[in-house]
Amino acid sequence: MSERSSRLVIGLISGTSVDAIDAALVRIADADGGARRRVDLLASSETPFAPALRRAIFDLFPPRRGSVAAVATLDALLGEAFAAAALALLAGSGVDPSEVDLIGSHGQTVYHAPHPPARSRGGLAAPVTVQLGSGAIIAVRTGITTVYDFRRADLALGGEGAPLVPYVDYLLLGDDRALALQNIGGIGNVTVIAPGRGAAGVFAFDTGPGNMVIDALAERVTGGRLRYDADGALAAVGRPSVPLLDELLAHPYFAQAPPKSTGREDFGTAYAAAFLERGRALGLADADLLATATALTARSIADAYRRFVLPHVPLEAVAVGGGGARNPTLLRMLAAELAPLPVGTVADYGIPVDAKEALAFAVLAYETAHGRPGALPATTGARQPAVLGSIAPGRGFRLW
């Protein structure tokens, strides 16, 4: 890769909600002598999964067990889907693939276990994380060098492999203000920026469930008619159950000190089923179930701030990104939990709400291409910073 002042990069991701493939086409350049990045979002898109492919993804989530053949097949099919999403984004933008320098693809997480069980089958155990969506297929179909499999290097250094977006938050926003950037995807995670302390003042962790439990309950109580509670409409007419909320907040994850990460292994299908069963036993109406799930997300975020953030950083504001930023009921509950702390969205700081994570993996790929670490040990718990990802060469690839 020859030296140029800026690069054209595509970021791709499908989150824990498995709603769609998010894609972002961005132009990236170093700024402030290399301490920051200037990122211009040129285009973004959201490509829903075909129903059969989405079902196949869910079939791999715990507690279900997929075969090696199923994992390998899905890796290839997702590679094709991610490549198609990238090419569709370029076609819609009028950009030829030959103009693009790099793709950063997070892929689809199907298993994340940075802390293996003490007892495992055959006595074998290791920290693992699995993101599917073949980088080689993406590179071959698009002709663009692709960085993928971002999390394993951090795990190899003793880290959680998550969250990875905080370093990008810092590169984009700097440390001028005491800010919490709260992403609410399937899982919630927060980046905390302490003013005037540089990268050393950034820390982050997963707060717990984001939209994951809300989505699962919306689908269950509507018999599959809805995949999520659009605009928080169902929750808005319900009333959270205080007894059930108190029970849910007793989950040990919430009291665990950072660095920490979580996923469907803790708050996935089995958790949602138990939530629904307990709610029914308490006589809760559908709207009350959704209101309680929404309150769980808001309260767990606020409790995490009170336990692990506010004692160390006197925040000036909270900026929400991800799908949760489009749920006014959730935002209202979160604002009430954190009052008088102002709660807005990342758009208030020039970061696109819908494309934030796809944009982030474009930036992480850009960092990898320059041989620079893409994770902060303070956020993941790794022994040292790691250059992230594997590289699948595209047309004209050469080491740089």
C-alpha positions in Angstrom: 0.0 0.0 0.0 1.6 3.2 -1.1 1.6 6.3 1.1 -1.4 8.5 0.6 -3.1 11.1 2.7 -6.3 9.2 3.0 -7.8 5.7 2.4 -11.2 4.5 1.2 -12.3 1.7 3.5 -15.5 -0.4 3.9 -16.6 -1.6 7.4 -18.9 -4.6 7.8 -20.6 -6.0 10.8 -23.6 -8.0 11.9 -24.3 -7.6 15.6 -25.6 -9.9 18.3 -29.2 -9.1 17.3 -28.6 -10.6 13.9 -30.9 -8.1 12.3 -28.8 -7.3 9.2 -25.4 -6.7 7.8 -24.4 -3.1 8.4 -21.9 -1.6 5.9 -20.2 1.8 5.8 -18.0 3.3 3.2 -15.6 5.8 4.8 -12.6 7.9 3.9 -10.0 7.8 6.7 -6.9 9.9 7.2 -4.5 10.5 10.1 -5.0 13.8 11.9 -3.3 15.8 14.7 0.1 14.4 13.8 -1.2 10.8 13.8 -2.8 11.0 17.3 -6.4 11.1 15.9 -8.3 10.0 12.8 -10.4 12.0 10.5 -13.3 9.8 9.2 -15.8 10.9 6.6 -18.9 8.7 6.1 -19.6 8.6 2.4 -22.3 6.0 2.4 -24.0 3.3 4.5 -26.4 0.5 4.1 -28.3 -2.2 6.0 -28.8 -5.5 4.3 -31.3 -7.8 6.0 -30.5 -11.5 6.2 -32.5 -14.0 4.2 -34.8 -15.8 6.7 -33.2 -19.2 6.1 -29.7 -17.8 6.7 -30.9 -16.0 9.9 -32.4 -19.2 11.2 -29.2 -21.1 10.5 -27.2 -18.5 12.6 -29.6 -18.9 15.5 -29.3 -22.6 15.3 -25.6 -22.3 16.3 -26.3 -20.2 19.3 -26.1 -21.8 22.8 -27.7 -23.9 24.1 -28.0 -25.4 20.6 -25.1 -27.4 19.3 -23.9 -27.1 15.7 -21.8 -29.6 13.8 -18.4 -28.8 12.3 -20.0 -29.0 8.9 -22.7 -26.5 9.9 -20.1 -24.0 11.2 -18.0 -24.4 8.0 -21.0 -24.0 5.7 -22.3 -21.0 7.5 -18.8 -19.4 7.5 -18.9 -19.7 3.7 -22.5 -18.5 3.3 -21.9 -15.5 5.5 -18.7 -14.7 3.6 -20.8 -14.6 0.4 -23.5 -12.4 2.2 -21.0 -9.9 3.5 -19.3 -9.7 0.1 -22.6 -9.1 -1.5 -23.5 -6.4 1.0 -20.1 -4.6 0.3 -20.7 -4.8 -3.5 -24.2 -3.5 -3.1 -23.0 -0.6 -1.0 -20.5 0.3 -3.7 -23.0 -0.1 -6.6 -25.4 2.2 -4.8 -22.6 4.8 -4.2 -21.3 4.7 -7.8 -17.9 3.6 -6.5 -15.9 1.0 -8.3 -14.4 -1.7 -6.1 -10.9 -1.0 -7.6 -11.1 2.4 -5.8 -11.4 0.9 -2.4 -8.2 0.2 -0.4 -9.5 -2.1 2.3 -12.4 -3.9 3.9 -12.7 -4.5 7.7 -15.2 -7.2 8.4 -16.2 -8.1 11.9 -18.4 -11.0 10.7 -21.1 -12.6 12.8 -20.3 -13.7 16.4 -21.8 -17.1 17.1 -19.8 -18.0 20.2 -17.7 -15.9 22.7 -16.2 -17.5 25.7 -13.1 -15.6 26.9 -13.3 -17.5 30.3 -13.5 -21.3 29.6 -15.3 -23.4 32.2 -13.2 -24.9 35.0 -14.5 -28.3 33.9 -14.8 -29.2 30.3 -15.3 -32.3 28.2 -12.1 -34.3 28.0 -10.3 -31.8 30.2 -9.7 -29.4 27.3 -10.4 -25.7 27.7 -9.2 -22.5 26.1 -10.4 -18.9 25.8 -12.3 -18.8 22.4 -14.3 -16.5 20.2 -15.9 -17.3 16.9 -16.9 -14.8 14.2 -18.1 -16.3 11.0 -18.0 -14.8 7.5 -15.0 -16.0 5.5 -12.6 -13.1 4.9 -11.1 -15.1 2.0 -14.5 -15.2 0.2 -15.0 -11.5 0.8 -11.6 -10.7 -0.7 -12.1 -12.9 -3.7 -15.6 -11.7 -4.5 -14.8 -8.0 -4.1 -11.2 -8.1 -5.1 -10.5 -5.9 -2.0 -8.0 -6.9 0.7 -10.0 -7.8 3.8 -9.1 -7.7 7.5 -11.2 -10.0 9.6 -11.2 -12.1 12.8 -10.4 -9.1 14.9 -10.8 -10.5 18.4 -8.5 -13.6 18.7 -5.2 -11.7 19.1 -6.5 -9.9 22.1 -7.7 -13.2 23.6 -4.2 -14.6 23.0 -2.8 -11.8 25.2 -5.2 -12.7 28.0 -7.9 -10.1 27.1 -11.6 -10.4 26.7 -11.5 -9.8 23.0 -14.1 -7.1 23.6 -15.1 -4.4 23.5 -13.0 -3.2 20.6 -14.9 0.0 19.6 -13.5 2.1 22.5 -10.2 2.7 20.8 -12.0 4.0 17.8 -14.2 6.3 20.0 -11.0 7.7 21.4 -9.4 8.2 17.9 -12.5 10.0 16.7 -13.3 12.1 19.7 -10.1 12.7 21.6 -10.2 13.4 25.3 -11.6 17.0 25.5 -14.6 16.0 27.7 -15.7 13.4 30.3 -18.0 11.4 28.1 -19.7 8.0 28.2 -20.5 6.5 24.8 -23.1 3.8 25.4 -23.7 1.5 22.5 -26.9 -0.5 22.7 -26.9 -3.3 20.2 -27.9 -6.8 21.2 -25.5 -6.3 24.1 -24.8 -3.0 25.8 -21.3 -1.7 26.1 -19.8 1.6 27.3 -16.7 3.6 26.4 -15.7 6.0 29.1 -13.4 8.9 28.2 -11.7 10.8 31.0 -10.6 14.3 30.0 -6.9 15.2 29.5 -5.5 11.7 30.1 -5.1 10.4 26.5 -5.6 6.7 25.7 -4.7 5.9 29.3 -7.9 7.6 30.4 -10.2 5.4 28.3 -11.8 2.3 29.7 -14.8 0.2 28.6 -16.8 -2.9 29.3 -20.1 -4.6 28.4 -22.9 -3.4 30.6 -25.2 -6.4 30.0 -28.2 -7.0 27.7 -29.0 -4.2 25.2 -31.8 -5.1 22.7 -31.3 -8.8 22.8 -33.8 -9.7 25.5 -36.3 -7.1 24.3 -36.1 -8.5 20.8 -36.6 -12.1 21.9 -39.6 -11.2 24.0 -41.2 -9.1 21.3 -40.8 -12.1 18.9 -42.2 -14.5 21.4 -45.2 -12.5 22.6 -46.3 -11.7 19.1 -45.9 -15.2 17.8 -43.1 -14.2 15.5 -45.1 -11.3 13.9 -42.5 -8.8 15.3 -38.7 -9.3 15.5 -38.3 -6.3 17.8 -40.3 -3.7 19.7 -40.3 -0.9 17.1 -39.9 2.5 18.7 -40.5 0.8 22.1 -44.2 1.0 21.3 -45.1 -2.2 23.3 -43.0 -1.3 26.3 -44.4 2.3 26.3 -47.9 1.1 27.3 -46.7 -1.4 29.9 -45.4 -1.0 33.4 -42.2 -2.6 34.6 -42.5 -5.3 37.3 -40.4 -4.2 40.2 -40.2 -7.7 41.7 -39.1 -9.3 38.4 -36.7 -6.5 37.7 -35.1 -7.0 41.1 -34.7 -10.7 40.5 -33.1 -10.1 37.1 -30.6 -7.5 38.4 -29.3 -10.2 40.9 -27.6 -11.9 37.9 -23.9 -12.2 38.9 -22.7 -10.5 35.7 -23.9 -7.1 36.8 -21.8 -7.1 40.0 -18.7 -8.4 38.2 -16.0 -5.8 38.0 -14.5 -4.7 34.6 -12.8 -5.6 32.4 -15.7 -7.9 31.4 -17.7 -8.9 28.3 -20.8 -10.9 27.7 -23.1 -12.2 25.0 -25.8 -14.8 24.1 -24.1 -17.3 26.4 -25.4 -15.2 29.4 -28.4 -13.3 28.0 -29.6 -15.3 24.9 -32.3 -17.8 24.1 -32.3 -19.6 27.5 -32.3 -16.4 29.5 -35.2 -15.0 27.5 -37.2 -18.2 27.9 -36.7 -18.1 31.7 -37.6 -14.4 31.7 -40.9 -15.1 29.9 -41.7 -18.1 32.1 -41.1 -16.1 35.3 -43.1 -13.1 33.9 -46.1 -15.3 33.1 -45.9 -16.9 36.6 -46.2 -13.4 38.0 -49.2 -12.7 35.7 -47.6 -10.0 33.6 -49.3 -8.8 30.5 -47.3 -8.7 27.2 -46.7 -5.0 27.5 -45.5 -5.3 31.0 -43.0 -8.0 30.0 -41.6 -5.7 27.3 -41.5 -2.7 29.7 -39.6 -4.9 32.3 -37.1 -6.0 29.7 -36.6 -2.4 28.5 -36.2 -1.3 32.1 -33.6 -4.1 32.7 -31.5 -2.6 29.9 -31.8 0.9 31.3 -31.3 0.0 34.9 -28.3 -2.3 34.3 -26.6 0.5 32.3 -27.3 3.0 35.1 -26.2 0.6 37.8 -23.0 -0.1 35.9 -22.2 3.6 35.8 -22.9 4.0 39.5 -20.7 1.0 40.4 -17.8 1.3 38.0 -17.8 4.7 36.2 -19.0 7.6 38.3 -16.7 6.9 41.2 -13.7 7.4 38.8 -14.9 9.8 36.2 -17.4 12.6 36.8 -19.3 12.4 33.5 -20.5 15.4 31.7 -22.8 13.6 29.3 -23.9 10.2 27.9 -24.2 9.6 24.1 -26.1 6.5 22.9 -25.5 4.7 19.7 -26.7 1.4 18.1 -30.2 0.3 17.6 -31.2 1.3 21.1 -30.7 5.0 20.1 -33.9 4.5 17.9 -36.0 3.4 20.9 -37.5 6.4 22.5 -39.0 4.4 25.4 -35.5 3.0 26.3 -33.9 6.4 26.0 -36.6 7.9 28.2 -36.0 5.2 30.9 -32.3 5.6 30.7 -32.5 9.4 31.0 -34.7 8.9 34.1 -32.2 6.5 35.6 -29.2 8.8 35.1 -30.9 12.2 35.8 -29.6 14.9 36.0 -26.8 13.6 33.7 -27.7 14.6 30.1 -28.4 11.7 27.8 -28.3 12.2 24.0 -27.0 10.2 21.0 -23.6 9.9 19.3 -25.0 12.0 16.5 -24.6 15.0 18.8 -20.9 14.4 18.4 -20.8 13.9 14.7 -20.9 10.1 14.7 -23.7 8.3 12.8 -26.0 6.4 15.0 -26.8 3.6 12.6 -23.4 3.1 11.0 -21.2 3.6 14.1 -20.0 0.0 14.5 -19.5 -0.6 10.8 -17.5 2.6 10.7 -15.5 1.4 13.7 -14.4 -1.8 12.0 -13.3 0.2 8.9 -11.1 2.2 11.2 -9.7 -0.9 13.0 -8.8 -2.4 9.6 -7.1 0.9 8.7 -5.1 0.6 12.0 -4.1 -3.0 11.2 -3.0 -2.0 7.7 -0.6 0.5 9.3 0.7 -2.0 11.8 -0.9 -0.2 14.7 -2.7 -1.8 17.7 -6.5 -1.7 17.7 -7.4 -2.4 21.3 -6.7 -0.8 24.6 -5.6 -3.2 27.4 -7.5 -1.1 29.9 -10.7 -2.0 28.1 -10.1 -5.6 27.3 -7.8 -6.7 30.1 -5.0 -7.9 27.7 -1.4 -7.9 28.8 -0.4 -5.5 26.0 -2.0 -3.8 23.0 -2.4 -6.1 19.9 -2.5 -5.5 16.2 -5.8 -7.1 15.4 -7.1 -9.3 12.7 -6.2 -11.7 9.9 -5.6 -10.5 6.3 -7.1 -12.0 3.2 -5.3 -10.5 0.2 -7.3 -8.9 -2.6 -6.2 -8.0 -6.1 -2.8 -6.3 -6.3 -2.0 -7.1 -2.7 1.4 -6.4 -1.3 2.9 -6.0 2.1 3.0 -2.4 3.2 
